[in-house]
Amino acid sequence: MKTETRSTCCYCGTGCGVIIESDKGKIIGVRGDPLHPANFGRLCAKGASLDQTARHDYRVLHPELRSRRDEPRQQVSWDEALDHAAARFAETIRAYGPDSVAFYLAGQLLTEDYYIFNKLAKGLIGTNNLDTNSRLCMSSAVAGYKQTLGADAPPCAYEDIDSAECILIAGSNTAVAHPIVFRRIEEAKAANPNLRIIVVDPRQTETSRIADLHLPLNPGSDIALYNAMLHVLLKENLVDRDYIAAHTEGFAAHEKLAERYTPAMAAELTGLDPEAIILAARWFGSATTSLSLYCQGLNQSWHGTHNNAAIIHLHLATGKIGKPGCGPFSLTGQPNAMGGREVGGLSNLLSAHRDLGNPDHRAEMARFWGVPFVPPKPGKPAVELFRALKKGEIKAVWIACTNPAQSMPDQAEVRAALEAAEFVVLQEAYGNTDTAPYADLLLPATSWGEKEGTVTNSERCISRVRAAVPAPGEARHDWQIGLDFARRLGHALGQPLTDRLFPYTSAESIHAEHRESTRGRDLDITGISYALLEAQGPQQWPYPEGARAGKVRLYDDGRYPTPSGRARFVATEHKPTAELTDPARPISLLTGRLLEQWHGMSRTGTVPRLFNGEDEPLLKMNACDLRHRGLESGDLARISNGRGEIIVRVEGDSGLKRGRAWLPMHWGEQFMNGYGANALMPSATDPYSAQPELKHAAVAIVKAELPWTLVVMRHGDASSATCNELALLTRARTLLKRFPYATAGLFGRNDPLVVFRAALPAAPDAALFAEIDALFGLETDEGSIVYVDPNRAIDKKAVARHGRLLGVRLAGETQAMAWLKDAMADNALDASLIRFALAPMAQAPKQAAPRSPVVCKCADVTEAQIKSALQAGASLASLQDKLKCGTFCGGCLPELKKLAVAAQPVAA
């Protein structure tokens, strides 16, 4: 029987509510929850495809263990796996001390999962070596809030977007990274045409298209810009000196600092027009309500904390904080990065926003947990943790639900650290991540749609995550794995407090203890229980016991959680990027997200339609920079610096100034020959937040001389376990390292393709073609067309069945690839046109139907599908009901309405 389960999306920090449809233990659909305050029923393309990720093809289904690095892992029982892990950790701790082990967790664990691991490390073992990949994401936002406002607490709510008169978007391509938030910005602009939007980003983006003012500043020059804006606010008397005097401290010194940052001086550092800086300041200062939205462009910097502080200063100086439509609002990158921080999910934190460096806070947690002490020695943050692993200071590491072999900077060093480790445990849902080969023990964890617990989104809103289907195989919840291991390790160490420390029987019992740890703290949630969340839905904190609701926005009374009760101005001076370009590395490489993909693509990389935007890593560059290197769009380029090297295809982008290039961060070894963009990024970190500079690297880019090219495209067979698209993709991955350039991915909709691209300096031995054909199921002679020209090293083959092109291999000449991929994906190649598959044609034959543009990315619906339905008599409502277009994020509704109006018959 079909059932519906309310839960929360597992992607970005927007925290959208979802309704999961399931039947007979399988997830069969997903839609937005119209009652959830984060999205009111909307979902982006990723969220709208969540049901399609609920496959078990790449799932870890059983514990696997190896006793030696040169042996494959073998399936073992849970008892054997956890007994072995407990014995190894206990042996290491006894021999080298508690700090010889470490835990590295994800921003996608649930709050209850985090709580168990924090108590395990800091309470039972006695080490603060527990960090999370939130260190790569939000730690500078945390440090910026704490330095200025006193606590890690975003003071705003999404509803502030609706009443803002000026919105400053900095270091965030919101339209791509937080699409549902961006829909709200679009609606606010439509409702108030006088709303002024300022976008600060080194490149033109999907977000900057809505901007009234785009400031394409030099990478890393944010502080100079915001200090100069403050200079203008002061000069033009747009500051609120009464607010400053009553509610802040340190302003006099900062006012002197800002005097030096004239628009002319800042223009030299930022590359901006001084008049544009003045205009931005005037708009921000003269608006009655001003809101700032910012994300990784500020955070992922070796001065990210002060990037955040500098933008917060603008709000403090103008008093635009603590009231509707105002305030500094960091957009959280991951679904539960904030929930993790709430329970101490960084190496410098303890539960309920307590600081590890504060002896009173340590004593409070020791009393609360009932342990003699919490160790005072600081734990290793992410970058330092892996350095210590490489040096042998840390011997054993437990990694949960994250992929450091793809996400960390300076990949060569991180992978060397994993190889040097004496014992690596990986707790994961997916067995094909880049980190999985380094695991000595691989433990199967549950994933979205199977988990129970809570998460906290960007606006401090706590939502329930609920299970719709049972766990596959022997997978266990993350908290259950941590709990079972903690009990076994405690007994192995002879810790008499073990059973009292870990008495939990459910996620709810863990949450109850976490809730009590927050009593009297800035994030007091003693009034939020599972029962309350069931009855009243998601709630914002703080929500202390006895309250009737959570607090929508903070600091409305002008009091801050600092010793003096005042917000603080801190000295923020301009610093350049960690690496400067030079003649050997003249290009600033920037990174970011794609709309359709998420992190290392272990989940989104299983959904063909999510590759329809970009199905390979593309390096975007200014046309002048391309010409200078003898490159054209579509050519291959080699990107390198002292840390790494990758080869990717280039594409011209007029939205990038000369000297800048952009590459998405998602692609790693599962989809290309190479570690991806992060392999090139420096490991320089912010002195306050320890967050690495993952947004910028100085690189050299040259043309890759690889003239011999290869493309294979093959339809998957959904009914076949060995020839469905994911099985074919797995086989394609075995070829990646055999070519200096190679990519493998998916493409299409209901009848998807696997697409493999490769290039070499010269044609390979002919035996390789037979091997490739066998891998892709193209070895048959039945229904095949072959073209071979040995003199030009060309060898092509197409296989058709029942008048349909099943697959094609183009070797040595691949001009037809672009149109053929589209035609195959749409099944638009008539049987009479199959012969053109091997022709050296860059354009589709005239007889072929042209590819229709996609109107609705969320439901992957084309203009042709929409027009066909409208011509058949469909109304807009029935069109949405049948094709689902316009029912997820709503971004395509204006275009749908235009098409519906155009399809109406003209009155005589």
C-alpha positions in Angstrom: 0.0 0.0 0.0 1.3 3.4 -0.9 2.3 5.5 2.1 3.5 9.1 2.5 6.2 10.2 5.0 7.1 13.7 5.9 10.9 14.3 6.1 13.6 16.7 5.1 15.8 17.0 2.1 19.4 15.8 2.5 21.2 18.3 0.3 21.9 22.0 1.1 21.3 24.0 4.3 18.0 25.5 3.0 16.3 22.5 4.9 13.4 21.9 2.6 10.6 19.7 3.8 9.7 16.7 1.6 7.0 14.2 1.4 8.3 10.7 0.5 6.0 8.3 -1.4 6.8 4.7 -0.8 5.2 1.3 -1.6 6.2 -2.2 -0.6 9.4 -0.9 1.1 10.5 1.1 -1.9 10.6 4.9 -2.4 8.6 5.6 -5.5 8.2 9.4 -5.5 9.0 12.7 -3.7 7.4 16.1 -3.6 7.8 19.3 -1.6 6.0 19.6 1.7 3.6 22.6 1.4 3.5 22.9 5.2 7.3 23.3 5.7 8.3 26.9 6.4 11.6 26.6 4.5 10.2 25.8 1.1 6.3 25.7 1.3 6.3 22.8 -1.2 9.0 23.9 -3.5 12.0 21.7 -4.4 15.0 22.2 -6.7 16.2 19.8 -9.4 18.2 17.8 -6.9 15.5 17.6 -4.3 12.9 16.7 -7.0 15.1 13.8 -8.0 15.7 12.3 -4.6 13.4 9.3 -5.3 15.6 8.4 -8.2 18.6 8.2 -5.9 17.0 5.6 -3.7 18.6 2.7 -5.6 20.9 0.1 -4.0 23.4 -0.2 -6.9 26.3 1.4 -5.1 25.2 0.9 -1.6 27.3 -0.7 1.1 25.2 -3.6 2.3 27.4 -5.5 4.7 30.5 -4.8 6.8 33.8 -5.5 5.0 37.2 -5.9 6.6 40.8 -6.5 5.5 43.6 -7.6 7.7 46.3 -6.3 5.2 46.4 -3.4 2.9 47.4 -5.5 -0.1 44.3 -7.7 0.3 40.7 -7.1 -0.7 38.1 -6.5 2.0 35.9 -9.5 2.9 32.4 -9.5 4.2 32.2 -10.0 8.0 29.5 -9.9 10.6 28.7 -6.7 12.6 30.1 -8.3 15.7 33.4 -9.2 14.1 33.7 -5.8 12.5 33.0 -3.7 15.6 35.0 -6.1 17.9 37.9 -5.7 15.5 37.5 -1.9 15.4 37.3 -1.7 19.2 40.4 -3.8 19.7 42.4 -1.8 17.2 41.4 1.6 18.7 41.9 0.3 22.3 45.3 -1.1 21.4 46.3 2.2 19.8 45.0 4.3 22.7 46.8 2.2 25.3 50.1 2.3 23.3 50.1 6.0 22.2 47.4 7.8 24.2 43.9 9.1 23.4 45.2 11.7 20.9 46.5 8.9 18.6 43.0 8.4 17.3 40.6 10.8 15.5 37.1 11.1 14.0 36.2 13.0 10.9 32.5 13.3 10.3 30.1 14.9 7.8 27.8 17.9 7.7 25.1 15.5 6.6 24.9 13.4 9.7 21.8 14.0 11.9 22.1 15.8 15.2 21.7 12.6 17.1 24.5 10.9 15.2 26.8 13.8 16.0 26.0 13.7 19.6 27.0 10.1 20.0 30.3 10.6 18.3 31.1 13.8 20.3 30.4 12.0 23.6 32.4 9.0 22.4 35.5 11.1 21.5 35.5 13.8 24.1 33.8 12.0 27.0 34.8 8.3 26.7 38.1 8.3 24.9 39.3 11.7 26.1 40.4 13.2 22.8 39.2 16.4 21.1 40.4 15.0 17.7 36.9 15.1 16.3 36.2 17.4 13.3 33.7 17.5 10.5 33.7 18.7 6.9 31.7 21.7 8.3 35.3 22.9 8.8 35.5 23.2 5.0 32.1 24.8 4.8 30.9 27.0 7.7 33.6 27.4 10.3 34.5 30.9 9.2 30.9 31.9 9.4 30.9 30.5 13.0 34.1 32.3 13.9 32.8 35.6 12.3 29.6 35.5 14.3 31.4 34.7 17.5 34.0 37.4 17.1 31.3 40.1 16.4 28.0 39.0 17.8 29.2 36.6 20.5 27.6 33.3 19.4 27.3 31.0 16.4 23.7 32.1 15.7 22.5 33.5 12.4 20.2 36.3 13.6 17.8 36.3 10.5 15.1 34.2 9.0 14.0 33.5 5.4 11.0 35.8 5.9 13.4 38.7 6.2 13.9 38.4 2.4 10.3 39.5 1.9 10.7 42.8 3.8 14.2 43.8 2.8 14.6 47.0 0.7 18.3 46.1 -0.1 19.8 42.7 -0.4 23.5 42.2 -0.5 24.5 38.8 -1.8 28.2 38.1 -1.3 30.2 35.1 -2.2 27.1 33.1 -3.0 25.7 31.9 -6.3 22.4 31.6 -4.5 20.4 30.6 -7.7 22.6 27.5 -8.0 23.6 26.7 -4.4 20.4 27.6 -2.6 17.7 27.6 -5.4 14.7 27.7 -3.2 16.0 30.7 -1.3 16.7 32.4 -4.6 13.0 31.8 -5.7 12.0 33.8 -2.6 14.4 36.6 -3.6 12.9 36.6 -7.1 9.4 36.8 -5.6 10.5 39.7 -3.3 11.8 41.5 -6.3 8.6 41.0 -8.3 6.5 42.2 -5.3 8.7 45.2 -4.7 10.4 46.5 -7.9 12.2 49.1 -5.8 14.1 46.3 -4.0 17.8 46.8 -4.8 19.9 43.7 -5.1 23.7 43.9 -5.0 25.7 40.8 -6.0 29.4 40.6 -5.1 31.1 37.8 -7.1 34.3 37.6 -9.2 32.3 36.2 -12.1 28.9 36.8 -13.7 26.6 34.1 -12.4 23.0 33.0 -12.5 22.5 35.1 -9.4 24.1 38.2 -10.8 21.5 38.3 -13.6 18.9 39.5 -11.1 21.3 42.2 -9.6 20.8 45.9 -9.9 24.5 46.2 -9.2 27.1 43.5 -9.8 30.5 44.0 -8.3 33.0 41.5 -9.9 35.7 42.1 -7.4 39.2 40.6 -7.5 39.3 37.2 -5.8 40.0 37.6 -2.1 39.4 41.3 -1.8 36.1 41.3 0.1 37.4 43.0 3.2 38.7 46.0 1.2 35.2 46.3 -0.4 33.3 46.2 2.9 35.7 48.5 4.7 35.4 50.9 1.9 31.6 50.7 2.0 31.8 51.5 5.8 34.1 54.5 4.9 31.3 55.8 2.6 28.6 55.2 5.2 30.7 57.2 7.7 31.5 60.0 5.3 27.8 60.4 4.2 26.4 60.1 7.7 24.5 56.9 7.0 25.6 55.2 10.2 23.4 54.9 13.3 25.7 56.4 16.0 23.0 56.0 18.7 22.9 52.2 18.1 26.7 52.0 17.9 27.0 53.8 21.3 24.3 51.8 23.0 24.9 48.3 21.7 28.5 47.9 20.4 32.1 48.3 21.4 35.4 48.8 19.6 33.9 51.1 17.0 36.3 54.0 17.5 39.3 52.0 16.6 37.5 50.5 13.6 36.3 53.9 12.5 40.0 54.9 12.3 40.8 51.8 10.3 37.9 52.5 7.9 39.2 56.0 7.2 42.1 54.5 5.3 39.8 52.5 3.0 38.7 55.2 0.6 36.8 54.1 -2.5 39.9 55.0 -4.6 42.2 52.9 -2.4 39.7 50.0 -2.3 39.3 50.2 -6.1 43.0 49.5 -6.5 42.7 46.3 -4.4 39.3 45.1 -5.6 39.5 46.1 -9.3 36.1 47.8 -9.0 35.0 51.2 -10.1 35.1 53.6 -7.1 31.7 54.9 -8.0 30.3 51.4 -7.9 31.6 51.0 -4.3 30.0 54.3 -3.4 26.7 53.3 -4.9 26.6 50.0 -3.1 27.3 51.7 0.2 24.6 54.3 -0.4 22.0 51.7 -1.3 22.8 49.6 1.7 22.9 52.6 4.1 19.9 54.6 2.8 17.5 51.6 2.7 15.3 51.3 5.7 16.0 47.5 5.8 19.1 45.8 4.5 19.8 42.1 4.4 23.1 40.3 3.6 23.2 36.8 2.3 26.6 35.1 2.0 28.2 31.7 1.7 31.4 29.9 0.6 32.9 32.8 -1.4 33.5 34.5 2.0 34.0 31.4 4.1 36.5 29.4 2.0 39.4 31.8 2.4 42.4 32.0 4.6 40.9 35.2 6.0 37.3 34.0 5.9 36.5 34.9 9.5 37.3 38.5 8.9 35.5 38.4 5.5 32.4 37.5 7.6 33.2 40.1 10.3 33.6 42.9 7.7 30.1 42.3 6.3 28.6 42.1 9.8 30.2 45.4 10.6 28.0 47.1 8.0 24.9 45.9 9.9 26.2 47.0 13.3 27.3 50.4 12.1 23.8 51.1 10.5 21.8 49.4 13.2 20.3 47.1 10.6 20.1 44.0 12.7 17.5 42.4 14.9 14.5 43.7 13.0 12.5 42.5 10.0 14.3 42.6 6.7 17.7 43.2 8.3 20.8 41.4 9.4 23.8 39.3 8.3 22.6 35.9 7.2 25.1 33.1 6.4 23.6 30.5 4.1 24.6 27.1 5.4 26.2 24.8 2.9 25.2 21.4 4.2 21.9 20.0 5.4 23.0 19.7 9.1 26.2 21.6 9.5 24.4 23.8 12.1 23.0 20.8 13.9 26.5 19.4 14.2 27.9 22.6 15.6 25.0 22.6 18.2 26.4 19.4 19.7 30.1 20.3 19.4 30.8 18.9 16.0 34.1 20.7 15.6 37.4 20.1 17.3 37.2 23.4 19.3 33.6 23.0 20.4 31.6 21.2 23.0 27.8 20.7 23.2 25.4 23.6 23.2 27.9 26.1 21.7 30.4 25.7 24.6 34.0 26.5 23.8 36.6 23.8 24.4 39.1 26.5 25.4 36.9 27.7 28.2 37.6 25.8 31.5 34.2 26.5 32.9 32.5 25.1 29.8 34.7 22.0 30.0 33.7 21.5 33.7 30.0 22.0 32.8 30.2 19.2 30.2 32.2 16.9 32.4 29.5 17.3 35.1 26.7 16.9 32.6 28.2 13.7 31.1 29.4 12.4 34.5 33.0 12.0 33.5 36.1 13.2 35.5 37.1 15.8 32.9 36.9 16.9 29.3 40.5 17.1 28.0 41.8 20.7 27.6 44.2 20.0 24.7 42.7 21.3 21.4 41.8 18.8 18.8 43.0 18.8 15.3 40.9 20.6 12.8 40.4 18.9 9.4 43.6 20.0 7.6 45.8 19.5 10.6 44.1 16.2 11.3 45.2 14.7 8.0 48.7 16.2 8.3 49.0 14.5 11.7 47.7 11.3 10.1 50.5 11.5 7.5 53.1 12.2 10.2 52.0 9.3 12.3 50.9 11.4 15.2 47.4 10.0 14.6 47.4 6.3 14.0 43.8 5.4 13.5 40.9 7.5 12.0 37.2 6.9 11.8 35.5 8.7 8.9 31.7 8.9 8.8 29.5 9.9 5.9 32.1 12.1 4.1 34.6 11.8 1.3 37.9 13.5 2.2 39.7 11.9 -0.8 37.6 14.2 -3.0 36.6 17.2 -0.8 39.8 18.2 1.0 42.3 20.6 -0.5 45.7 19.4 -1.7 44.5 15.9 -2.5 47.9 14.4 -3.0 48.7 15.1 0.7 45.3 13.9 2.0 45.6 10.6 0.1 49.2 10.2 1.3 47.8 10.6 4.8 45.2 7.9 4.3 47.8 5.5 2.9 50.1 6.2 5.9 47.3 5.6 8.5 47.6 2.4 10.4 43.8 1.8 10.5 41.1 3.5 8.6 37.4 3.0 9.3 34.8 4.3 6.8 31.2 4.5 7.8 29.3 5.0 4.5 26.1 4.4 2.6 28.0 4.3 -0.8 30.8 1.9 -1.5 32.2 3.7 -4.6 33.4 7.0 -3.1 37.0 8.1 -3.7 37.7 7.4 0.0 36.4 3.8 0.0 39.6 2.2 -1.4 41.5 3.5 1.7 39.2 1.8 4.2 40.4 -1.1 6.1 37.0 -1.5 7.6 33.9 -0.4 5.7 30.6 -0.2 7.6 27.2 0.1 5.9 25.2 3.1 7.0 21.6 4.1 6.3 20.8 7.0 4.0 18.1 9.5 3.2 14.6 7.9 3.4 15.8 5.4 5.9 17.1 7.6 8.8 15.4 9.0 11.9 16.4 12.1 13.8 16.6 15.9 13.4 18.5 18.6 11.4 18.9 22.3 11.7 18.8 24.6 8.7 20.3 28.1 7.9 17.6 30.0 9.8 18.0 27.9 13.0 14.9 25.8 12.2 14.9 22.2 13.5 13.1 19.7 11.4 12.4 16.0 11.7 14.0 13.5 9.4 11.8 10.3 9.2 12.3 6.9 7.7 10.0 5.9 4.9 11.5 2.5 4.1 13.6 -0.1 5.9 17.4 -0.1 5.7 18.9 -2.2 2.9 21.0 -5.2 3.6 22.7 -4.9 7.0 22.9 -1.1 7.0 22.5 0.5 10.4 21.8 4.1 11.5 24.9 6.2 12.1 24.0 6.7 15.7 23.5 3.0 16.2 27.0 2.3 14.8 28.6 4.9 17.0 26.7 3.7 20.0 27.6 0.0 19.5 31.3 0.9 18.9 31.4 3.2 22.0 30.1 0.4 24.3 32.6 -2.1 22.9 35.5 0.3 23.0 34.6 1.4 26.6 34.7 -2.2 27.7 37.9 -2.9 25.9 39.5 0.0 27.7 38.1 -1.1 31.0 36.1 2.2 31.4 33.6 1.5 34.2 31.4 4.5 33.1 30.7 3.0 29.7 27.2 1.7 30.2 26.0 4.8 32.1 27.5 7.1 29.4 25.7 5.3 26.5 22.2 4.1 27.7 20.3 5.1 24.6 17.7 3.0 22.9 16.5 5.4 20.2 17.3 8.6 18.4 14.7 10.3 20.5 16.5 9.3 23.7 19.7 10.9 22.4 17.9 14.0 21.4 16.4 14.3 24.9 19.9 14.4 26.4 21.1 16.9 23.8 18.1 19.0 24.5 18.9 19.1 28.3 22.5 20.1 27.6 21.3 23.3 26.0 19.4 24.5 29.1 20.2 28.2 29.7 22.5 28.5 26.7 22.0 30.8 23.7 20.5 27.9 21.7 18.2 26.6 24.5 15.9 24.0 23.0 14.5 22.5 26.2 11.1 23.3 24.8 11.5 21.3 21.6 10.7 17.6 21.9 10.0 15.0 19.2 6.3 15.2 20.3 6.3 19.0 19.7 7.9 18.6 16.3 5.3 15.9 15.4 2.4 18.1 16.6 3.6 21.6 15.4 6.2 20.9 12.7 9.6 22.5 12.4 10.7 25.1 15.0 13.4 27.8 15.3 15.7 28.0 18.3 16.0 29.3 20.9 12.9 27.6 22.2 13.3 27.2 26.0 11.0 25.2 28.1 7.8 27.1 28.8 8.0 29.1 25.6 5.1 29.0 23.1 7.2 29.4 20.0 10.8 29.8 18.8 12.5 33.1 18.2 12.3 34.2 14.6 15.1 36.7 14.7 17.8 37.5 17.3 19.1 40.6 19.0 15.9 42.6 18.6 16.6 44.0 22.1 20.2 45.1 21.2 21.7 42.7 23.7 24.4 40.2 22.5 25.9 37.1 24.2 29.2 38.7 24.9 30.7 39.5 28.4 29.6 43.1 28.0 26.3 42.4 26.3 27.5 44.5 23.3 28.4 43.5 19.8 32.0 43.9 18.8 33.9 45.6 16.0 37.1 43.7 15.3 40.1 44.8 13.2 39.6 43.6 9.6 42.4 44.4 7.3 42.7 43.5 3.6 44.8 40.4 2.8 45.2 38.9 -0.7 44.5 35.4 -1.6 46.7 32.7 -0.1 48.4 32.3 -3.5 49.2 35.1 -5.9 49.3 34.6 -9.6 52.7 34.9 -11.3 54.2 34.4 -14.7 54.4 30.7 -14.2 50.8 30.4 -12.8 49.0 33.4 -14.3 45.4 32.3 -13.9 43.2 32.5 -10.8 41.2 29.3 -10.6 37.8 29.7 -8.9 35.5 26.8 -7.9 31.9 26.5 -7.1 28.7 24.4 -7.4 26.4 23.3 -10.2 22.7 23.4 -9.9 22.2 19.7 -10.5 25.0 18.1 -8.6 26.0 17.8 -5.0 29.5 17.5 -3.4 31.3 14.4 -4.8 28.2 13.2 -6.6 27.9 9.8 -4.8 24.2 10.4 -4.7 23.4 12.9 -7.6 25.8 11.0 -9.9 23.4 8.1 -10.1 20.6 10.2 -11.7 20.9 10.6 -15.5 18.8 13.7 -15.8 21.0 15.6 -13.4 23.8 15.4 -16.0 21.7 17.1 -18.6 23.0 20.6 -17.6 26.7 19.6 -17.7 27.7 16.0 -18.2 31.5 16.5 -17.9 33.8 18.8 -16.0 34.1 22.1 -18.0 36.7 24.8 -17.3 35.1 28.2 -18.1 37.5 30.9 -19.3 37.5 34.3 -20.9 37.7 34.2 -24.7 41.0 36.2 -24.7 42.6 33.8 -22.3 41.6 30.9 -24.6 43.0 32.6 -27.7 46.2 33.4 -25.9 46.7 29.7 -25.3 45.6 28.6 -28.8 42.4 27.1 -27.3 38.8 27.1 -28.6 35.7 26.0 -26.8 35.6 22.2 -26.8 39.4 21.8 -26.7 41.3 20.0 -23.9 43.4 22.0 -21.5 45.9 20.9 -18.8 45.5 22.8 -15.5 48.5 22.5 -13.1 50.4 23.9 -10.2 52.8 22.4 -7.7 50.1 20.3 -6.0 48.3 18.6 -8.9 47.3 18.4 -12.5 44.1 17.6 -14.4 43.0 17.7 -18.0 39.5 19.0 -18.8 37.5 20.5 -21.7 37.3 24.3 -21.9 34.4 26.5 -22.7 34.4 30.3 -23.3 32.6 32.4 -20.7 32.0 36.1 -21.2 31.1 36.4 -17.5 34.8 35.9 -16.5 37.4 38.6 -16.6 40.8 37.9 -18.1 43.0 36.0 -15.8 40.2 34.1 -14.1 38.9 30.6 -14.7 36.1 28.6 -13.1 35.7 24.8 -12.5 33.0 23.0 -10.6 34.1 21.2 -7.4 32.0 18.1 -7.9 34.0 16.0 -10.3 36.5 13.5 -8.8 38.0 10.1 -9.7 34.6 8.4 -10.1 33.9 10.6 -13.1 37.2 11.6 -14.6 40.9 10.7 -14.7 42.1 13.0 -11.9 41.2 14.1 -8.4 39.3 17.2 -9.5 39.5 20.9 -8.7 40.3 20.4 -5.0 43.6 18.7 -5.9 44.8 22.1 -7.0 43.6 24.0 -4.0 46.0 25.2 -1.3 45.8 23.9 2.3 46.3 27.4 3.7 43.8 28.0 6.6 42.2 30.9 8.4 44.0 31.6 11.8 40.7 31.7 13.7 38.4 29.2 12.0 41.0 26.8 10.5 38.9 26.8 7.3 41.0 26.2 4.2 41.0 28.4 1.1 39.1 26.1 -1.2 37.9 28.9 -3.6 41.1 30.0 -5.2 44.4 28.7 -6.5 47.0 30.1 -8.9 47.4 27.8 -11.9 48.9 27.4 -15.3 46.6 26.4 -18.1 48.0 25.1 -21.5 46.5 23.3 -24.4 46.6 19.5 -24.0 48.0 18.0 -27.2 45.8 14.9 -27.3 44.6 14.8 -30.9 43.2 11.2 -31.0 39.8 11.2 -29.4 37.3 8.5 -28.4 33.6 8.6 -27.5 31.3 5.8 -26.4 27.6 6.2 -25.9 25.4 3.3 -24.8 21.8 3.1 -23.7 21.3 1.3 -20.4 18.8 -1.5 -20.1 16.8 -0.9 -17.0 15.5 -4.5 -16.9 19.1 -5.9 -16.8 21.2 -6.0 -13.7 24.4 -6.2 -15.8 23.5 -3.7 -18.5 21.5 -1.0 -16.7 23.1 2.5 -16.9 24.8 2.3 -13.5 26.3 -1.1 -14.2 27.6 0.2 -17.5 29.0 3.3 -15.7 30.8 1.1 -13.3 32.5 -0.7 -16.2 33.3 2.6 -17.9 35.2 3.7 -14.8 37.7 0.9 -15.2 38.9 2.8 -18.3 39.4 6.2 -16.8 43.1 5.9 -15.7 44.1 4.4 -19.0 43.8 7.7 -20.8 45.5 11.0 -19.9 42.0 12.6 -20.4 38.9 10.6 -19.7 35.4 11.2 -18.3 32.5 8.9 -17.6 28.9 10.0 -16.8 25.3 9.7 -17.6 22.9 11.7 -19.8 19.2 11.6 -20.8 15.8 11.0 -19.2 13.7 7.9 -19.3 16.1 6.0 -21.6 19.5 7.2 -20.3 22.9 6.9 -21.8 26.3 6.2 -20.4 28.8 8.6 -22.0 32.5 7.9 -22.0 35.0 10.3 -23.5 38.8 9.9 -23.8 41.8 11.3 -25.6 45.4 10.2 -26.4 48.4 11.7 -28.1 48.1 8.9 -30.8 45.9 6.0 -31.8 46.1 3.0 -29.5 46.4 -0.7 -30.5 43.3 -2.0 -32.2 42.9 -4.6 -29.4 41.7 -1.8 -27.2 38.6 -1.3 -29.3 37.5 -5.0 -28.8 38.0 -4.6 -25.1 35.9 -1.4 -25.0 33.2 -3.0 -27.1 33.0 -5.9 -24.7 32.8 -3.6 -21.7 29.9 -1.7 -23.2 28.1 -4.6 -24.7 28.8 -3.5 -28.3 30.8 -6.6 -29.3 28.0 -8.1 -31.3 28.0 -8.2 -35.1 24.2 -8.3 -35.2 22.7 -5.0 -36.2 26.1 -3.4 -36.3 27.6 -0.8 -38.7 31.4 -0.5 -38.9 33.6 2.1 -40.5 37.4 1.6 -40.3 40.1 3.8 -41.9 43.5 2.6 -40.7 45.4 5.4 -42.5 43.6 8.0 -40.4 43.4 5.9 -37.2 39.6 5.9 -37.4 37.6 3.0 -36.1 33.8 3.4 -35.6 31.0 1.1 -34.7 27.3 1.5 -34.2 24.9 -1.2 -32.9 21.1 -0.9 -33.6 18.3 -3.2 -32.5 14.7 -3.1 -33.7 15.3 0.2 -35.5 16.8 1.9 -32.5 20.4 2.9 -32.0 21.6 1.0 -28.9 25.2 2.3 -28.8 28.0 3.8 -30.7 31.8 4.0 -30.5 33.5 6.8 -32.3 37.3 6.4 -32.3 39.7 8.7 -34.1 37.0 11.1 -35.3 34.2 12.2 -33.0 32.5 15.2 -34.7 29.0 13.6 -34.5 29.2 13.2 -30.7 27.2 16.4 -29.7 24.1 16.0 -31.9 24.2 12.2 -31.7 24.2 12.3 -27.8 21.1 14.5 -27.9 19.3 12.4 -30.5 20.0 9.2 -28.7 18.9 10.6 -25.3 15.6 11.7 -26.8 15.2 8.6 -28.9 14.8 11.0 -31.8 16.9 9.2 -34.4 14.6 7.6 -36.9 15.8 4.2 -38.1 16.5 5.6 -41.6 19.0 8.0 -40.0 21.0 5.5 -38.0 23.5 5.4 -40.9 24.5 9.0 -40.1 25.8 7.9 -36.7 29.2 7.2 -38.1 29.4 10.1 -40.5 31.9 12.9 -39.8 29.1 15.5 -39.2 29.2 18.1 -36.5 25.5 19.0 -37.2 22.5 16.7 -37.1 21.2 15.6 -40.5 18.4 17.9 -41.8 15.9 15.1 -41.5 16.5 14.7 -37.7 14.2 16.4 -35.2 15.9 19.3 -33.5 16.6 18.9 -29.8 14.0 20.8 -27.7 15.3 23.0 -24.9 14.5 22.0 -21.3 12.0 24.4 -19.7 11.6 22.7 -16.3 14.9 21.5 -15.0 13.4 20.0 -11.8 11.1 17.6 -13.7 13.3 17.6 -16.8 10.5 18.6 -19.2 11.2 20.0 -22.6 9.5 22.7 -24.6 8.4 20.1 -27.1 6.7 18.0 -24.5 4.9 21.0 -23.1 3.7 22.2 -26.5 2.6 18.7 -27.5 0.5 18.4 -24.3 -1.0 21.9 -24.8 -1.9 21.2 -28.4 -3.7 18.0 -27.2 -5.9 20.2 -25.1 -4.1 20.2 -21.7 -4.7 23.2 -19.4 -1.9 24.6 -17.4 -3.2 22.7 -14.3 -3.5 19.4 -16.1 -0.1 20.0 -17.7 1.5 20.4 -14.3 -0.4 17.4 -13.0 0.7 15.1 -15.9 4.3 16.3 -16.5 5.0 17.8 -13.1 6.6 20.8 -14.7 6.3 23.9 -12.5 5.4 21.9 -9.4 8.9 21.8 -7.7 10.8 25.1 -7.4 8.4 27.2 -9.5 11.2 28.9 -11.5 9.7 27.8 -14.8 6.2 29.0 -14.2 6.5 32.3 -16.1 7.7 30.4 -19.2 4.9 27.7 -18.8 2.3 30.5 -18.6 3.7 32.1 -21.8 3.6 28.7 -23.6 0.0 28.1 -22.4 -1.1 31.5 -23.6 0.6 31.1 -27.0 -1.2 27.7 -27.4 -4.6 29.2 -27.0 -6.6 29.5 -30.2 -6.9 33.0 -31.6 -10.4 34.3 -31.7 -11.9 35.0 -35.1 
